[in-house]
Amino acid sequence: MGASATTTPELYAMNGGDGRFSYAKNSFLQGHSVNASKGKIGEAIAEKLDLKILLSTSKTIRIVDAGCSVGPNTFLAIQNIIESIERKYQAQYLNINEKPEFQVFFNDLTSNDFNTLFSSLPPNRQYFAAGVPGSFHGRLFPEGSIHFFYSSIALHILSKAPEEILDKNSPSWNKGRIHYINAPDEVVNAYATQYAKGIEIFLDARAKEMVSGGMAVMIFPANPTGIPYSQTFTGAMFELLKSSLLDLVKEVKISEAQVDSFNLPMYVPSLEEMMELVQKNGCFDIEKMELTSPGVHASMSNASSMGKAIVMHVRAGMERMLIQHFGSEIIDELFNRYAKKFEEFPHHVLPSKKVQLFVVLKRK
């Protein structure tokens, strides 16, 4: 167990299987994002996707879900995209008997539970399915082969935590914290720089893989300009996790050094940051980039019940990383404490309105 644990990308994969703490059973936040963005994706396809150009060189529409993980959300999103493309096809073409075929690539890290993913594929799906293991921080597909690229609640994950925040001799040393919330500017800047590097690699890879006129839709957490990150839903979620870990330090169940060497590999950008990075890349037209609401509280009766669900969601997403670094013995107690903190601070639970970035890009 040590600092290297937080820089191993394969540990970022969600809990597999379909058990109590699996991602498949604890991804309601992402499910709400899928539902909230359904209409927006349909509009983008209807207004901006030109199928005559895409189908001039191929009779098959190839779609990617990057960071697909495990569970029903990816299938709902893909179904929505395909239905929207079919409606667009009918609007653009007279001969509906020659509809295009669809091939869907489900991508995630090699440690993702692809077995569970593919065993739960919809039996009546109208597409050919394939799995593509590997990090989206790099090339995944042949040049000019992808028509539609989709990613939901994944693009805030870094390829690794910034190395300098682990250096005790650096002004960026992130002592006593697990993220950049309430951290000195040097720590925040280290995270922002790491994110910018990752997005540059990500956009370069997508630019090579996508056909001219192809569309990319990405939905991920964002930090509204002018609001301190500590006051956002995501920020509060991570701050309570840090507080729970520090409680275990006080009780000598984990060491202070273990907390100092653990840093979450996640960065939540602002709209302005993301726009600048896309413009710097230069390969895509920005068709839409806006802050939206995930609307996650709609199905939850109160803050308390939502808090319990969020704790399960965080456990499903981060348990592997936490076990690797701190050991499995403290996990149950850690999340029991985490749940109690949500009960004590219910105002942290419900997310503020517009904390999600909805991005539509078109390959030039």
N, C-alpha and C positions, 0 to 999 in steps of 0.2 A: 504494500500500500504506500503510495507516495504521490509526489507532484505529477509524475508522468500519467497517472490514472486519468487526469482531467484533460489530457491532450490526445487521447486515443479515440478517434472518431467512431470506431465500431461500438464503443460503449454508449453512444448517443441514441442507439436504437431503442424503441419502446418495448415494454414487456410483451412477449409473445403469448401464444395460447389463447384460451378463452376462460381462464380462471378468474377468481375474484379481483385480483389486482392487474389483470391484463388490460392492455390498451384497447382491445376490441370492445371491452365492456365499460371503459372509462374514458371515452373520447367525446363526451357530449358537447364540450366547448367547440371542438372542431366541427361537430355536426351542425351546430347553430350557425357557424360561419358558412358552411355549405348551403344551408337553407337561405340565409340572409343574402347570399351573393347569387342565387340561382337566376333571378330576374335580370341582374346586371350583366351576367355572362351571356344570357340569351340576347339581350339588347346589343351587346358588343358584337356578337356573331352576326346578328341580323343587319347591323348598320355598317360594320367595318370589314367583314371577312368576304373576300371575293373568290368564290369557289371556281369560277371559270378559269381564273389564273392558276389556282392550285391543281385543278383536275386536268389542265392542259398537258401535264407531263406524267400524271399518275391516275389510275382509277381507284386507288386506295388512299383513304385519309388516315394518316398515322398520327396518333395522339399519345402524349406522354403525361403521366401523373408522377411528378418528381417528389420524393419524400412521401410516398403513398402510405407507409406504415401498414397496419393491420386493422380490419374492421369494416363496417358497412359504409363509412363516409366516402371512401374512394369510389365505391360502386355507384353511389347516389350522384356524385359529382360527374363521373364519366357518363352516366345515363343522361344527365341534363345536357352535357356538352353535345353528345351524339344527337339527341332529339332536336336541339337548337340548330345543329348543322343540317339535319334532314329538312327542317322547316325552311331554312335558307335555300337549300337545294331546290325545293319545290317552288320557291319564289323566283329563283333564277332560271330554272329549266322547265321546259314543257313536258319532256319525256320522263315521267316519274318511274317508269318501269326499269330504267337503267340507273338506279341509285348507286352511289359509290359504296364500296365495302370499307369497313373500319378495322384498323389494327391498333390495339391499345397496349402500351408498354407501361407496366407498373414498376417504378424505380424506387429503390431505397438502398440503404447500406447492406453489405453482404451479411451482416448479423441480423437483419430483419427476418421475421418469421414468415417467410414466403409460403411455407407449407400450410399454415393456417389461412393465409390470404387466399391461396388458390383453392383450398378445400371449401371456401365460402363464396366462390364466384357464383353470380346469379346463373342458374341453369338455362334461363331463356335469353341470355345476353345476345345482342346483335353485333358482336364484334369478336375478332380473334385476339386472344390474350397472350401476353408474354411478360416474363419477369426480367428486369435488367438490374443486376446488383452493382452497386458502386455509388460513390459520393457525387452529388450534383455540382460540387466544386471542382469541375473538370469535365472532359469529354465523355460522353456515354454512347453516342450514335454516329453513324457515318455522315459525312458532309452532305448537306442539302437533302436530308431524308425525312425531316419532321415537319408536319403541317400545323400542329396545334400543341402548344406546351402549356401545362397546367401545374400549379403548385399551391397548396393550401396549408397555412400555418407551419411552414418549414424554413422559409428564407431568412428568418431571424437567427437561425442556428449557424454558428461559426464552424469552420473546418477544424479549428482548435482555439483554445483560450490564448490570449496574447502571452508570449513567453516572458516579457519583461515584468509582468505583474507578480511573477514568482521569484524575482531576483531581489534578495534582501538589501543589496547595495544600490538598487535603482530607486529613483523618486517615484516610480510607478508601482512599487511593491504594495500589494493589496492586503496588508496585514489586518486580520480581524474581520474581514469581509469575504463574501463568496461571489460578489458581483460588483458592479460599479455604482450601485445605489448609495448615495451620500458619501461617495468616495472623492478624493482630490481630483483636480482636473487632469493630472498626469495619468491616472487610472482610466478615467473616462476617455481620454484621447487615445490611449493604448487600445481600448476596445473599438473605438470608432475607426482607427487606422486598420486594425485587423479586419473589421467588417468591410471596409472599402476595398481592401485587397481581395477578399473573398468574392465580393460582388463583381469586381473587375474580371476575375477568372471565370465566374459563373456566366456573365454576359458574353464574354469572348467565346466560350464553349457553345452557348446557345446560338450565337450568331453563325457559327460554322455549321451547326447541325440543322438549322431551320432553313426551309425554302424561302425564296423571296415572296413576300406577301403573306407568309405564315404568321400566326397569332400566338402570343404568350399572355396568359392570364395568371396573375400571382396575387395571393391574399395572405397577409401576414401581419403580426402585431406592429403597431406604430406608436411613436411617442408624439402627442400633439404639441406643437411649438408653444412655448410659454408655460407649460405645465411641468413642474419638477417630476422627474421620473419616479421618485419615491411616492408621489401622490397618485400614480396611475395604478390600474388593476394589476398589471404584470409586475410592476415594481414592488407593490405591497406584498404580493404573493411570494416573491423571492426574499424580501426582507423578513417575513415571518419564518421562512425556512432557516435563514441565517440565525435568527433569534433562538430557534429550537435547537440548533447545533451548539450554540454558545451555552445554552442551559446544560447540555451534556458535558461540555468542557468544565463547567463549574463543579459538576459532580464527578469529575475525573473518569468519565466513561469513554471519552475520546480526548485527544491531546489538542492543545492550542495550536501546535505546529500542523496538525492534520487540517484544521480549519484554514490556517494561513495558506496552505498549499492547495486548497480546493477552490476552484473558480469556475463558475458556470459558463459554458461556451455559447453564450447567447448575447445578442445585441439588438436592441429595438430602435430602429432609425426613425427620423422624422421624414415627413413627405419631402421637405426641401433637400435633405441629404440624398434620398433615393433618386429624386429628379436629376440632381447634379451628377450622380454616378451613371445614370442611363445616358444623359447628354454627353458625358465624357467618352463613353463607349462609342457612340456615334452610329451604331448599326441598326438602331430601332427608332421608329416614330412612336412617340407617346400618344396613344389614342385616348387614354384616360388614366388619371392618377388622382385619387381622392381618399380622404379619410371617411370611413364608414363605421357603423355600429354593428357589432356581432349579434346584438339583441339576445344575449345569453340568458337573461333572467326570465324570459317569457314562460318557460316551462317549470320554473321553480317557484314554490309557494311562498318562500321567505328566505331571508339571508342565511339563516341557520342551516336549512336543508341544502342550500346551494353551497355553503361552506364545506359541508361534508363531501359533497360531490366533487368539489374542486380539489380537496385533499387527496381523494382517490385518483383524480386526473393527474395530479403532480406525481403521485407515487408510481402510477403506470408509466409516466414519461421519464422519470429520473432515477428509479430504484436501482437499475443496473449500474449507473454511474456512481451512485452513493455507496452501494455495496462494495464496489471495486476499491473505493477510496477509504471508507470508514469501517468496512466489515459488515457482515450480515447480522451480527448480534444486536446492534443498536437500532435496526431499521424499524421494528414495530414500535419501540418506545419513541423514536424520533417522530414518526407520523402521528402517534397518539398526542404528543405535545403540540405538534403542528395543528392538529384538529382543535385542540383546546384553545389555542391562540386565535383561531378563526372565530370561535365562540365568544371569546373575550373582546375581539375587535370586529364586530359584524360590519362596521362601516367600510372595512377593507374589502369586503367580499364582492359586492356588486360592482361591476366595471363601469367606468364612466362611459359616456355615450359613444364618442368616436375615437376608438383606440385600435383601429384596424385599417390597414392600407389596402386599397383595391387598385391594382395596376393592370392596364391593358397595353401591351406593346405590339407593334407590327414590324416584322422584318423588312427592311428597306430592299 
